[in-house]
């Protein structure tokens, strides 16, 4: 394709989309991208892959006119939508809460959370000393520092404390002889709110590797909220930080202090990033989001507009009866005009359109036969507007007996 033809085609596409369509696709791309990032960090990702596979099978069934397969999958998608809401209700609720938490961030929607008003240096120093000591003693621990997202829907059980966190208190909670040592400690706004709390377990076994239950619980909460989870491994004596569904093995107390600084807001404000830097990162996911948004616009918006198309359809004759044969049909094709939504024409294959005339009582010679919608094979969802011509001449002759072989 030369440059002028490509430019002409791009201008034609731009005219169809228009400014309103471009804004619509851009906004949907942002929402789809956020959904893809969220799904990748939760157990919804496997469900989305399965749904996309079934969607590809459905498109293939529509393309090759496999009516039963397409009908079954259409009914299955309705059931699947209801089942997904039930199966992934916790993840969907967490997503809604995450979106709601954005509206509480002021001023504006900042990428980096503002520093906390209270001085967090004592808390940071105390947690660093305490967790390093626990790691050296090979005593398991799980400490959660709440972020902006509410954790109430993710937490189960536990004992309410609402006390001042201290090194002796945390060490006594995670003492192996304590009844609450297997649970998590929740710290928010500088207060130890609850202990012996059970957290949602992550199912991302690839990321967890051979780590134990505490790591699965910490990673599970970090996948559903913006909390910072710090896990001390009883077996390895290591400290692992979990945030945003990611794990970071901390080598020493300085690394732990740096992580706490970032979360508690005492670290130096990160430099301002340009919009271009956000566009460059993770660009495969961004391209996928734009492609999905464009496809949705084509199907749901552009495909919903009424349309008419005409096709040249061949005329065939069957069931002429015994002793008769078809000589010819004049004309051999008719022009059929269909109407329907534009998306109903996406899977129309002109080669599969047929007019089939059943004429068991056709007389010998030439006869005029009406062509109606009943004799036309066409996809569901399309309405026949007109057939031109609506009568064809069918010439029938007597079938000659087969010649006997020469002796």
C-alpha angles and dihedrals in degrees: 000000000000124000097260093051092048091048090049092050092049091050090050091052091047090051091052094048097041127182094293092051092048091052089046092052092045093053092045090048090058092050093045091049091051089048092050092050091048093047092049089058096048139052090262089085094079091049091051091051090052092048091050090051091052089046091056090050090050093051090050091050091051092047094052094039095244094165100182095047092047093048093049092048092048090055091043092054090058091052090043092055092054092044092050091055090053098041096044098034093123093050092046091048090050090050092051091049090049090054091046091051090058090063090057093056112101141225095029125307104311121191091212119051114238119250115274116254096231122073107258097182095100091049092047093049093045094050092047093053094042098049093044090053091048091049092051090050091046092237114151120234141168119200122181123198109197120228128193095301119089113246099195096102092049100049126083129190122338135132122274113234111153092189140139109278114235139166096252092047095051093043091051092050092053095042106127089236093055118102092225100048094104094058133070132265116228118210121185131167091355094305130110098232104176141355136195088042123161117223132201112271121237119233094199094113092166091063095039094053110177095339120129140241097289091056092047090052094047093047091046092056093044089055092058104036140023094252123131112235120197117194126191112202114225093200101042102027090229131139118224126189120208126193133149092007092301130116125219121186108217114215100198146350093282091059090049091049090051092052091049090049092054093049099041092048098241095115122099113278108266116243119268113267123214122235088247091062090056091049093051097054122083090003096164090063090045092052090049090051092051091047092050092047091049092049091050090051092050092050102036103032110019091032093054095064115104115255142176128208134177126215134189104236124192119233118227130184127212139170097035092161134239119325096012132104134188115252100181146317120231114233099019093203136036130203112240121192117205129191130199143105114322091244090058088068095052093089099033111124110196091206090064096054112104140171106211116190117196108203110168091155098042112143124230114268128025123338134169115239126190118233111217137173089258090067093047121095110210140145121278117259095043123104122210110235100178144342119213119227097017092194130054132189113240117198113202125186134186113270111243117229114251115266115254114238117258115254 
